[in-house]
């Protein structure tokens, strides 16, 4: 019974949760960055490196606000 991820109390140890939370953070980061890199790569002559960096910063800021609100 102790081998289960979730016990009957619904509490999980920090050592078991830490890899899953790290995986979640990395997955959210990648899925937030890929559209910006695709748009920035497609519009490379029209957008400067500073404008692409601003898009990345705005996307990360909006994801942070959405995460806080959720």
mmCIF file of the N, C-alpha and C atoms, coordinates in Angstrom:
data_MODEL
# 
_entry.id   MODEL 
# 
loop_
_atom_site.group_PDB 
_atom_site.id 
_atom_site.type_symbol 
_atom_site.label_atom_id 
_atom_site.label_alt_id 
_atom_site.label_comp_id 
_atom_site.label_asym_id 
_atom_site.label_entity_id 
_atom_site.label_seq_id 
_atom_site.pdbx_PDB_ins_code 
_atom_site.Cartn_x 
_atom_site.Cartn_y 
_atom_site.Cartn_z 
_atom_site.occupancy 
_atom_site.B_iso_or_equiv 
_atom_site.pdbx_formal_charge 
_atom_site.auth_seq_id 
_atom_site.auth_comp_id 
_atom_site.auth_asym_id 
_atom_site.auth_atom_id 
_atom_site.pdbx_PDB_model_num 
ATOM 1   N N  . UNK A 1 1  ? 0.820  -1.202 0.000   1.00 0.00 ? 1  UNK A N  1 
ATOM 2   C CA . UNK A 1 1  ? 0.000  0.000  0.000   1.00 0.00 ? 1  UNK A CA 1 
ATOM 3   C C  . UNK A 1 1  ? 0.858  1.258  0.000   1.00 0.00 ? 1  UNK A C  1 
ATOM 4   N N  . UNK A 1 2  ? 2.035  1.192  0.599   1.00 0.00 ? 2  UNK A N  1 
ATOM 5   C CA . UNK A 1 2  ? 2.903  2.364  0.657   1.00 0.00 ? 2  UNK A CA 1 
ATOM 6   C C  . UNK A 1 2  ? 3.553  2.657  -0.694  1.00 0.00 ? 2  UNK A C  1 
ATOM 7   N N  . UNK A 1 3  ? 3.495  1.712  -1.642  1.00 0.00 ? 3  UNK A N  1 
ATOM 8   C CA . UNK A 1 3  ? 4.110  1.925  -2.942  1.00 0.00 ? 3  UNK A CA 1 
ATOM 9   C C  . UNK A 1 3  ? 3.268  2.821  -3.846  1.00 0.00 ? 3  UNK A C  1 
ATOM 10  N N  . UNK A 1 4  ? 2.011  3.018  -3.509  1.00 0.00 ? 4  UNK A N  1 
ATOM 11  C CA . UNK A 1 4  ? 1.134  3.842  -4.325  1.00 0.00 ? 4  UNK A CA 1 
ATOM 12  C C  . UNK A 1 4  ? 1.574  5.302  -4.285  1.00 0.00 ? 4  UNK A C  1 
ATOM 13  N N  . UNK A 1 5  ? 1.310  6.003  -5.371  1.00 0.00 ? 5  UNK A N  1 
ATOM 14  C CA . UNK A 1 5  ? 1.659  7.423  -5.417  1.00 0.00 ? 5  UNK A CA 1 
ATOM 15  C C  . UNK A 1 5  ? 0.786  8.225  -4.462  1.00 0.00 ? 5  UNK A C  1 
ATOM 16  N N  . UNK A 1 6  ? -0.499 7.921  -4.445  1.00 0.00 ? 6  UNK A N  1 
ATOM 17  C CA . UNK A 1 6  ? -1.426 8.619  -3.563  1.00 0.00 ? 6  UNK A CA 1 
ATOM 18  C C  . UNK A 1 6  ? -1.885 7.655  -2.479  1.00 0.00 ? 6  UNK A C  1 
ATOM 19  N N  . UNK A 1 7  ? -1.786 8.103  -1.274  1.00 0.00 ? 7  UNK A N  1 
ATOM 20  C CA . UNK A 1 7  ? -2.271 7.288  -0.165  1.00 0.00 ? 7  UNK A CA 1 
ATOM 21  C C  . UNK A 1 7  ? -3.745 7.614  0.074   1.00 0.00 ? 7  UNK A C  1 
ATOM 22  N N  . UNK A 1 8  ? -4.345 6.948  1.006   1.00 0.00 ? 8  UNK A N  1 
ATOM 23  C CA . UNK A 1 8  ? -5.762 7.189  1.290   1.00 0.00 ? 8  UNK A CA 1 
ATOM 24  C C  . UNK A 1 8  ? -6.012 8.602  1.813   1.00 0.00 ? 8  UNK A C  1 
ATOM 25  N N  . UNK A 1 9  ? -5.004 9.235  2.392   1.00 0.00 ? 9  UNK A N  1 
ATOM 26  C CA . UNK A 1 9  ? -5.167 10.591 2.905   1.00 0.00 ? 9  UNK A CA 1 
ATOM 27  C C  . UNK A 1 9  ? -5.149 11.632 1.792   1.00 0.00 ? 9  UNK A C  1 
ATOM 28  N N  . UNK A 1 10 ? -4.707 11.253 0.602   1.00 0.00 ? 10 UNK A N  1 
ATOM 29  C CA . UNK A 1 10 ? -4.639 12.195 -0.503  1.00 0.00 ? 10 UNK A CA 1 
ATOM 30  C C  . UNK A 1 10 ? -3.368 13.009 -0.521  1.00 0.00 ? 10 UNK A C  1 
ATOM 31  N N  . UNK A 1 11 ? -2.463 12.771 0.409   1.00 0.00 ? 11 UNK A N  1 
ATOM 32  C CA . UNK A 1 11 ? -1.202 13.512 0.471   1.00 0.00 ? 11 UNK A CA 1 
ATOM 33  C C  . UNK A 1 11 ? -0.104 12.665 -0.151  1.00 0.00 ? 11 UNK A C  1 
ATOM 34  N N  . UNK A 1 12 ? 0.760  13.317 -0.918  1.00 0.00 ? 12 UNK A N  1 
ATOM 35  C CA . UNK A 1 12 ? 1.869  12.642 -1.570  1.00 0.00 ? 12 UNK A CA 1 
ATOM 36  C C  . UNK A 1 12 ? 3.156  13.271 -1.078  1.00 0.00 ? 12 UNK A C  1 
ATOM 37  N N  . UNK A 1 13 ? 4.170  12.471 -0.894  1.00 0.00 ? 13 UNK A N  1 
ATOM 38  C CA . UNK A 1 13 ? 5.458  12.967 -0.430  1.00 0.00 ? 13 UNK A CA 1 
ATOM 39  C C  . UNK A 1 13 ? 6.117  13.882 -1.445  1.00 0.00 ? 13 UNK A C  1 
ATOM 40  N N  . UNK A 1 14 ? 6.926  14.803 -0.952  1.00 0.00 ? 14 UNK A N  1 
ATOM 41  C CA . UNK A 1 14 ? 7.568  15.808 -1.806  1.00 0.00 ? 14 UNK A CA 1 
ATOM 42  C C  . UNK A 1 14 ? 8.555  15.165 -2.765  1.00 0.00 ? 14 UNK A C  1 
ATOM 43  N N  . UNK A 1 15 ? 9.199  14.092 -2.366  1.00 0.00 ? 15 UNK A N  1 
ATOM 44  C CA . UNK A 1 15 ? 10.164 13.447 -3.254  1.00 0.00 ? 15 UNK A CA 1 
ATOM 45  C C  . UNK A 1 15 ? 9.484  12.768 -4.437  1.00 0.00 ? 15 UNK A C  1 
ATOM 46  N N  . UNK A 1 16 ? 8.244  12.371 -4.278  1.00 0.00 ? 16 UNK A N  1 
ATOM 47  C CA . UNK A 1 16 ? 7.513  11.768 -5.390  1.00 0.00 ? 16 UNK A CA 1 
ATOM 48  C C  . UNK A 1 16 ? 6.870  12.830 -6.281  1.00 0.00 ? 16 UNK A C  1 
ATOM 49  N N  . UNK A 1 17 ? 6.550  13.973 -5.734  1.00 0.00 ? 17 UNK A N  1 
ATOM 50  C CA . UNK A 1 17 ? 5.870  15.023 -6.489  1.00 0.00 ? 17 UNK A CA 1 
ATOM 51  C C  . UNK A 1 17 ? 6.857  15.899 -7.258  1.00 0.00 ? 17 UNK A C  1 
ATOM 52  N N  . UNK A 1 18 ? 8.062  16.056 -6.770  1.00 0.00 ? 18 UNK A N  1 
ATOM 53  C CA . UNK A 1 18 ? 9.041  16.964 -7.370  1.00 0.00 ? 18 UNK A CA 1 
ATOM 54  C C  . UNK A 1 18 ? 9.338  16.647 -8.844  1.00 0.00 ? 18 UNK A C  1 
ATOM 55  N N  . UNK A 1 19 ? 9.582  15.395 -9.244  1.00 0.00 ? 19 UNK A N  1 
ATOM 56  C CA . UNK A 1 19 ? 9.822  15.152 -10.681 1.00 0.00 ? 19 UNK A CA 1 
ATOM 57  C C  . UNK A 1 19 ? 8.618  15.484 -11.561 1.00 0.00 ? 19 UNK A C  1 
ATOM 58  N N  . UNK A 1 20 ? 7.417  15.220 -11.071 1.00 0.00 ? 20 UNK A N  1 
ATOM 59  C CA . UNK A 1 20 ? 6.219  15.529 -11.853 1.00 0.00 ? 20 UNK A CA 1 
ATOM 60  C C  . UNK A 1 20 ? 6.023  17.035 -11.995 1.00 0.00 ? 20 UNK A C  1 
ATOM 61  N N  . UNK A 1 21 ? 6.306  17.782 -10.948 1.00 0.00 ? 21 UNK A N  1 
ATOM 62  C CA . UNK A 1 21 ? 6.150  19.233 -11.034 1.00 0.00 ? 21 UNK A CA 1 
ATOM 63  C C  . UNK A 1 21 ? 7.212  19.844 -11.948 1.00 0.00 ? 21 UNK A C  1 
ATOM 64  N N  . UNK A 1 22 ? 8.424  19.314 -11.920 1.00 0.00 ? 22 UNK A N  1 
ATOM 65  C CA . UNK A 1 22 ? 9.464  19.790 -12.827 1.00 0.00 ? 22 UNK A CA 1 
ATOM 66  C C  . UNK A 1 22 ? 9.078  19.497 -14.280 1.00 0.00 ? 22 UNK A C  1 
ATOM 67  N N  . UNK A 1 23 ? 8.521  18.326 -14.533 1.00 0.00 ? 23 UNK A N  1 
ATOM 68  C CA . UNK A 1 23 ? 8.067  17.977 -15.867 1.00 0.00 ? 23 UNK A CA 1 
ATOM 69  C C  . UNK A 1 23 ? 6.965  18.938 -16.323 1.00 0.00 ? 23 UNK A C  1 
ATOM 70  N N  . UNK A 1 24 ? 6.067  19.298 -15.433 1.00 0.00 ? 24 UNK A N  1 
ATOM 71  C CA . UNK A 1 24 ? 4.978  20.204 -15.770 1.00 0.00 ? 24 UNK A CA 1 
ATOM 72  C C  . UNK A 1 24 ? 5.497  21.593 -16.115 1.00 0.00 ? 24 UNK A C  1 
ATOM 73  N N  . UNK A 1 25 ? 6.455  22.085 -15.344 1.00 0.00 ? 25 UNK A N  1 
ATOM 74  C CA . UNK A 1 25 ? 7.025  23.411 -15.610 1.00 0.00 ? 25 UNK A CA 1 
ATOM 75  C C  . UNK A 1 25 ? 7.736  23.422 -16.960 1.00 0.00 ? 25 UNK A C  1 
ATOM 76  N N  . UNK A 1 26 ? 8.512  22.391 -17.241 1.00 0.00 ? 26 UNK A N  1 
ATOM 77  C CA . UNK A 1 26 ? 9.218  22.340 -18.527 1.00 0.00 ? 26 UNK A CA 1 
ATOM 78  C C  . UNK A 1 26 ? 8.243  22.216 -19.692 1.00 0.00 ? 26 UNK A C  1 
ATOM 79  N N  . UNK A 1 27 ? 7.189  21.451 -19.528 1.00 0.00 ? 27 UNK A N  1 
ATOM 80  C CA . UNK A 1 27 ? 6.196  21.312 -20.600 1.00 0.00 ? 27 UNK A CA 1 
ATOM 81  C C  . UNK A 1 27 ? 5.480  22.636 -20.849 1.00 0.00 ? 27 UNK A C  1 
ATOM 82  N N  . UNK A 1 28 ? 5.141  23.356 -19.784 1.00 0.00 ? 28 UNK A N  1 
ATOM 83  C CA . UNK A 1 28 ? 4.488  24.654 -19.968 1.00 0.00 ? 28 UNK A CA 1 
ATOM 84  C C  . UNK A 1 28 ? 5.427  25.653 -20.626 1.00 0.00 ? 28 UNK A C  1 
ATOM 85  N N  . UNK A 1 29 ? 6.700  25.624 -20.248 1.00 0.00 ? 29 UNK A N  1 
ATOM 86  C CA . UNK A 1 29 ? 7.666  26.562 -20.815 1.00 0.00 ? 29 UNK A CA 1 
ATOM 87  C C  . UNK A 1 29 ? 7.838  26.317 -22.309 1.00 0.00 ? 29 UNK A C  1 
ATOM 88  N N  . UNK A 1 30 ? 7.990  25.057 -22.697 1.00 0.00 ? 30 UNK A N  1 
ATOM 89  C CA . UNK A 1 30 ? 8.207  24.733 -24.112 1.00 0.00 ? 30 UNK A CA 1 
ATOM 90  C C  . UNK A 1 30 ? 6.978  25.074 -24.941 1.00 0.00 ? 30 UNK A C  1 
ATOM 91  N N  . UNK A 1 31 ? 5.786  24.724 -24.454 1.00 0.00 ? 31 UNK A N  1 
ATOM 92  C CA . UNK A 1 31 ? 4.588  25.010 -25.234 1.00 0.00 ? 31 UNK A CA 1 
ATOM 93  C C  . UNK A 1 31 ? 4.286  26.504 -25.308 1.00 0.00 ? 31 UNK A C  1 
ATOM 94  N N  . UNK A 1 32 ? 4.836  27.271 -24.413 1.00 0.00 ? 32 UNK A N  1 
ATOM 95  C CA . UNK A 1 32 ? 4.671  28.720 -24.470 1.00 0.00 ? 32 UNK A CA 1 
ATOM 96  C C  . UNK A 1 32 ? 5.677  29.348 -25.438 1.00 0.00 ? 32 UNK A C  1 
ATOM 97  N N  . UNK A 1 33 ? 6.846  28.737 -25.592 1.00 0.00 ? 33 UNK A N  1 
ATOM 98  C CA . UNK A 1 33 ? 7.902  29.322 -26.401 1.00 0.00 ? 33 UNK A CA 1 
ATOM 99  C C  . UNK A 1 33 ? 7.824  28.935 -27.881 1.00 0.00 ? 33 UNK A C  1 
ATOM 100 N N  . UNK A 1 34 ? 7.350  27.741 -28.186 1.00 0.00 ? 34 UNK A N  1 
ATOM 101 C CA . UNK A 1 34 ? 7.364  27.257 -29.575 1.00 0.00 ? 34 UNK A CA 1 
ATOM 102 C C  . UNK A 1 34 ? 6.584  28.171 -30.526 1.00 0.00 ? 34 UNK A C  1 
ATOM 103 N N  . UNK A 1 35 ? 5.368  28.614 -30.209 1.00 0.00 ? 35 UNK A N  1 
ATOM 104 C CA . UNK A 1 35 ? 4.684  29.510 -31.165 1.00 0.00 ? 35 UNK A CA 1 
ATOM 105 C C  . UNK A 1 35 ? 5.429  30.820 -31.402 1.00 0.00 ? 35 UNK A C  1 
ATOM 106 N N  . UNK A 1 36 ? 6.061  31.337 -30.367 1.00 0.00 ? 36 UNK A N  1 
ATOM 107 C CA . UNK A 1 36 ? 6.810  32.586 -30.539 1.00 0.00 ? 36 UNK A CA 1 
ATOM 108 C C  . UNK A 1 36 ? 7.993  32.367 -31.470 1.00 0.00 ? 36 UNK A C  1 
ATOM 109 N N  . UNK A 1 37 ? 8.707  31.246 -31.297 1.00 0.00 ? 37 UNK A N  1 
ATOM 110 C CA . UNK A 1 37 ? 9.833  30.973 -32.190 1.00 0.00 ? 37 UNK A CA 1 
ATOM 111 C C  . UNK A 1 37 ? 9.366  30.724 -33.625 1.00 0.00 ? 37 UNK A C  1 
ATOM 112 N N  . UNK A 1 38 ? 8.222  30.082 -33.790 1.00 0.00 ? 38 UNK A N  1 
ATOM 113 C CA . UNK A 1 38 ? 7.698  29.857 -35.138 1.00 0.00 ? 38 UNK A CA 1 
ATOM 114 C C  . UNK A 1 38 ? 7.299  31.172 -35.805 1.00 0.00 ? 38 UNK A C  1 
ATOM 115 N N  . UNK A 1 39 ? 6.601  32.029 -35.072 1.00 0.00 ? 39 UNK A N  1 
ATOM 116 C CA . UNK A 1 39 ? 6.190  33.322 -35.617 1.00 0.00 ? 39 UNK A CA 1 
ATOM 117 C C  . UNK A 1 39 ? 7.410  34.201 -35.873 1.00 0.00 ? 39 UNK A C  1 
ATOM 118 N N  . UNK A 1 40 ? 8.340  34.209 -34.925 1.00 0.00 ? 40 UNK A N  1 
ATOM 119 C CA . UNK A 1 40 ? 9.546  35.009 -35.100 1.00 0.00 ? 40 UNK A CA 1 
ATOM 120 C C  . UNK A 1 40 ? 10.406 34.519 -36.246 1.00 0.00 ? 40 UNK A C  1 
ATOM 121 N N  . UNK A 1 41 ? 10.462 33.199 -36.444 1.00 0.00 ? 41 UNK A N  1 
ATOM 122 C CA . UNK A 1 41 ? 11.237 32.666 -37.564 1.00 0.00 ? 41 UNK A CA 1 
ATOM 123 C C  . UNK A 1 41 ? 10.583 32.949 -38.896 1.00 0.00 ? 41 UNK A C  1 
ATOM 124 N N  . UNK A 1 42 ? 9.261  32.910 -38.936 1.00 0.00 ? 42 UNK A N  1 
ATOM 125 C CA . UNK A 1 42 ? 8.554  33.181 -40.187 1.00 0.00 ? 42 UNK A CA 1 
ATOM 126 C C  . UNK A 1 42 ? 8.616  34.660 -40.548 1.00 0.00 ? 42 UNK A C  1 
ATOM 127 N N  . UNK A 1 43 ? 8.661  35.526 -39.565 1.00 0.00 ? 43 UNK A N  1 
ATOM 128 C CA . UNK A 1 43 ? 8.686  36.972 -39.802 1.00 0.00 ? 43 UNK A CA 1 
ATOM 129 C C  . UNK A 1 43 ? 10.070 37.544 -39.521 1.00 0.00 ? 43 UNK A C  1 
ATOM 130 N N  . UNK A 1 44 ? 11.109 36.774 -39.787 1.00 0.00 ? 44 UNK A N  1 
ATOM 131 C CA . UNK A 1 44 ? 12.464 37.173 -39.434 1.00 0.00 ? 44 UNK A CA 1 
ATOM 132 C C  . UNK A 1 44 ? 12.910 38.470 -40.095 1.00 0.00 ? 44 UNK A C  1 
ATOM 133 N N  . UNK A 1 45 ? 12.702 38.691 -41.385 1.00 0.00 ? 45 UNK A N  1 
ATOM 134 C CA . UNK A 1 45 ? 13.168 39.965 -41.935 1.00 0.00 ? 45 UNK A CA 1 
ATOM 135 C C  . UNK A 1 45 ? 12.411 41.179 -41.382 1.00 0.00 ? 45 UNK A C  1 
ATOM 136 N N  . UNK A 1 46 ? 11.135 40.983 -41.061 1.00 0.00 ? 46 UNK A N  1 
ATOM 137 C CA . UNK A 1 46 ? 10.328 42.119 -40.616 1.00 0.00 ? 46 UNK A CA 1 
ATOM 138 C C  . UNK A 1 46 ? 10.517 42.412 -39.120 1.00 0.00 ? 46 UNK A C  1 
ATOM 139 N N  . UNK A 1 47 ? 10.803 41.377 -38.323 1.00 0.00 ? 47 UNK A N  1 
ATOM 140 C CA . UNK A 1 47 ? 10.968 41.567 -36.881 1.00 0.00 ? 47 UNK A CA 1 
ATOM 141 C C  . UNK A 1 47 ? 12.441 41.534 -36.512 1.00 0.00 ? 47 UNK A C  1 
ATOM 142 N N  . UNK A 1 48 ? 12.850 42.485 -35.689 1.00 0.00 ? 48 UNK A N  1 
ATOM 143 C CA . UNK A 1 48 ? 14.227 42.486 -35.211 1.00 0.00 ? 48 UNK A CA 1 
ATOM 144 C C  . UNK A 1 48 ? 14.351 41.527 -34.024 1.00 0.00 ? 48 UNK A C  1 
ATOM 145 N N  . UNK A 1 49 ? 15.576 41.296 -33.595 1.00 0.00 ? 49 UNK A N  1 
ATOM 146 C CA . UNK A 1 49 ? 15.810 40.412 -32.458 1.00 0.00 ? 49 UNK A CA 1 
ATOM 147 C C  . UNK A 1 49 ? 15.195 40.993 -31.183 1.00 0.00 ? 49 UNK A C  1 
ATOM 148 N N  . UNK A 1 50 ? 15.214 42.314 -31.063 1.00 0.00 ? 50 UNK A N  1 
ATOM 149 C CA . UNK A 1 50 ? 14.605 42.962 -29.896 1.00 0.00 ? 50 UNK A CA 1 
ATOM 150 C C  . UNK A 1 50 ? 13.097 42.784 -29.864 1.00 0.00 ? 50 UNK A C  1 
ATOM 151 N N  . UNK A 1 51 ? 12.467 42.839 -31.027 1.00 0.00 ? 51 UNK A N  1 
ATOM 152 C CA . UNK A 1 51 ? 11.014 42.642 -31.084 1.00 0.00 ? 51 UNK A CA 1 
ATOM 153 C C  . UNK A 1 51 ? 10.630 41.197 -30.777 1.00 0.00 ? 51 UNK A C  1 
ATOM 154 N N  . UNK A 1 52 ? 11.436 40.240 -31.235 1.00 0.00 ? 52 UNK A N  1 
ATOM 155 C CA . UNK A 1 52 ? 11.174 38.841 -30.911 1.00 0.00 ? 52 UNK A CA 1 
ATOM 156 C C  . UNK A 1 52 ? 11.359 38.613 -29.411 1.00 0.00 ? 52 UNK A C  1 
ATOM 157 N N  . UNK A 1 53 ? 12.375 39.245 -28.830 1.00 0.00 ? 53 UNK A N  1 
ATOM 158 C CA . UNK A 1 53 ? 12.593 39.128 -27.382 1.00 0.00 ? 53 UNK A CA 1 
ATOM 159 C C  . UNK A 1 53 ? 11.417 39.723 -26.618 1.00 0.00 ? 53 UNK A C  1 
ATOM 160 N N  . UNK A 1 54 ? 10.864 40.829 -27.114 1.00 0.00 ? 54 UNK A N  1 
ATOM 161 C CA . UNK A 1 54 ? 9.699  41.429 -26.472 1.00 0.00 ? 54 UNK A CA 1 
ATOM 162 C C  . UNK A 1 54 ? 8.490  40.495 -26.562 1.00 0.00 ? 54 UNK A C  1 
ATOM 163 N N  . UNK A 1 55 ? 8.315  39.818 -27.694 1.00 0.00 ? 55 UNK A N  1 
ATOM 164 C CA . UNK A 1 55 ? 7.241  38.837 -27.822 1.00 0.00 ? 55 UNK A CA 1 
ATOM 165 C C  . UNK A 1 55 ? 7.399  37.707 -26.808 1.00 0.00 ? 55 UNK A C  1 
ATOM 166 N N  . UNK A 1 56 ? 8.627  37.231 -26.629 1.00 0.00 ? 56 UNK A N  1 
ATOM 167 C CA . UNK A 1 56 ? 8.891  36.162 -25.664 1.00 0.00 ? 56 UNK A CA 1 
ATOM 168 C C  . UNK A 1 56 ? 8.582  36.630 -24.252 1.00 0.00 ? 56 UNK A C  1 
ATOM 169 N N  . UNK A 1 57 ? 9.015  37.827 -23.905 1.00 0.00 ? 57 UNK A N  1 
ATOM 170 C CA . UNK A 1 57 ? 8.764  38.362 -22.567 1.00 0.00 ? 57 UNK A CA 1 
ATOM 171 C C  . UNK A 1 57 ? 7.273  38.551 -22.317 1.00 0.00 ? 57 UNK A C  1 
ATOM 172 N N  . UNK A 1 58 ? 6.558  39.054 -23.307 1.00 0.00 ? 58 UNK A N  1 
ATOM 173 C CA . UNK A 1 58 ? 5.115  39.242 -23.147 1.00 0.00 ? 58 UNK A CA 1 
ATOM 174 C C  . UNK A 1 58 ? 4.388  37.911 -23.020 1.00 0.00 ? 58 UNK A C  1 
ATOM 175 N N  . UNK A 1 59 ? 4.828  36.901 -23.770 1.00 0.00 ? 59 UNK A N  1 
ATOM 176 C CA . UNK A 1 59 ? 4.197  35.582 -23.678 1.00 0.00 ? 59 UNK A CA 1 
ATOM 177 C C  . UNK A 1 59 ? 4.429  34.974 -22.301 1.00 0.00 ? 59 UNK A C  1 
ATOM 178 N N  . UNK A 1 60 ? 5.635  35.103 -21.778 1.00 0.00 ? 60 UNK A N  1 
ATOM 179 C CA . UNK A 1 60 ? 5.925  34.556 -20.444 1.00 0.00 ? 60 UNK A CA 1 
ATOM 180 C C  . UNK A 1 60 ? 5.162  35.325 -19.363 1.00 0.00 ? 60 UNK A C  1 
ATOM 181 N N  . UNK A 1 61 ? 5.039  36.635 -19.513 1.00 0.00 ? 61 UNK A N  1 
ATOM 182 C CA . UNK A 1 61 ? 4.297  37.442 -18.553 1.00 0.00 ? 61 UNK A CA 1 
ATOM 183 C C  . UNK A 1 61 ? 2.814  37.062 -18.565 1.00 0.00 ? 61 UNK A C  1 
ATOM 184 N N  . UNK A 1 62 ? 2.244  36.916 -19.760 1.00 0.00 ? 62 UNK A N  1 
ATOM 185 C CA . UNK A 1 62 ? 0.838  36.543 -19.865 1.00 0.00 ? 62 UNK A CA 1 
ATOM 186 C C  . UNK A 1 62 ? 0.597  35.143 -19.319 1.00 0.00 ? 62 UNK A C  1 
ATOM 187 N N  . UNK A 1 63 ? 1.526  34.226 -19.541 1.00 0.00 ? 63 UNK A N  1 
ATOM 188 C CA . UNK A 1 63 ? 1.386  32.877 -18.985 1.00 0.00 ? 63 UNK A CA 1 
ATOM 189 C C  . UNK A 1 63 ? 1.464  32.904 -17.468 1.00 0.00 ? 63 UNK A C  1 
ATOM 190 N N  . UNK A 1 64 ? 2.316  33.759 -16.914 1.00 0.00 ? 64 UNK A N  1 
ATOM 191 C CA . UNK A 1 64 ? 2.405  33.885 -15.463 1.00 0.00 ? 64 UNK A CA 1 
ATOM 192 C C  . UNK A 1 64 ? 1.127  34.451 -14.858 1.00 0.00 ? 64 UNK A C  1 
ATOM 193 N N  . UNK A 1 65 ? 0.570  35.467 -15.486 1.00 0.00 ? 65 UNK A N  1 
ATOM 194 C CA . UNK A 1 65 ? -0.689 36.043 -15.002 1.00 0.00 ? 65 UNK A CA 1 
ATOM 195 C C  . UNK A 1 65 ? -1.813 35.021 -15.090 1.00 0.00 ? 65 UNK A C  1 
ATOM 196 N N  . UNK A 1 66 ? -1.874 34.288 -16.201 1.00 0.00 ? 66 UNK A N  1 
ATOM 197 C CA . UNK A 1 66 ? -2.907 33.266 -16.353 1.00 0.00 ? 66 UNK A CA 1 
ATOM 198 C C  . UNK A 1 66 ? -2.751 32.164 -15.310 1.00 0.00 ? 66 UNK A C  1 
ATOM 199 N N  . UNK A 1 67 ? -1.513 31.820 -14.997 1.00 0.00 ? 67 UNK A N  1 
ATOM 200 C CA . UNK A 1 67 ? -1.263 30.798 -13.989 1.00 0.00 ? 67 UNK A CA 1 
ATOM 201 C C  . UNK A 1 67 ? -1.696 31.268 -12.602 1.00 0.00 ? 67 UNK A C  1 
ATOM 202 N N  . UNK A 1 68 ? -1.435 32.518 -12.298 1.00 0.00 ? 68 UNK A N  1 
ATOM 203 C CA . UNK A 1 68 ? -1.847 33.077 -10.999 1.00 0.00 ? 68 UNK A CA 1 
ATOM 204 C C  . UNK A 1 68 ? -3.365 33.117 -10.903 1.00 0.00 ? 68 UNK A C  1 
ATOM 205 N N  . UNK A 1 69 ? -4.032 33.541 -11.992 1.00 0.00 ? 69 UNK A N  1 
ATOM 206 C CA . UNK A 1 69 ? -5.489 33.609 -11.981 1.00 0.00 ? 69 UNK A CA 1 
ATOM 207 C C  . UNK A 1 69 ? -6.134 32.225 -11.911 1.00 0.00 ? 69 UNK A C  1 
ATOM 208 N N  . UNK A 1 70 ? -5.482 31.253 -12.521 1.00 0.00 ? 70 UNK A N  1 
ATOM 209 C CA . UNK A 1 70 ? -6.030 29.899 -12.491 1.00 0.00 ? 70 UNK A CA 1 
ATOM 210 C C  . UNK A 1 70 ? -5.923 29.337 -11.093 1.00 0.00 ? 70 UNK A C  1 
# 
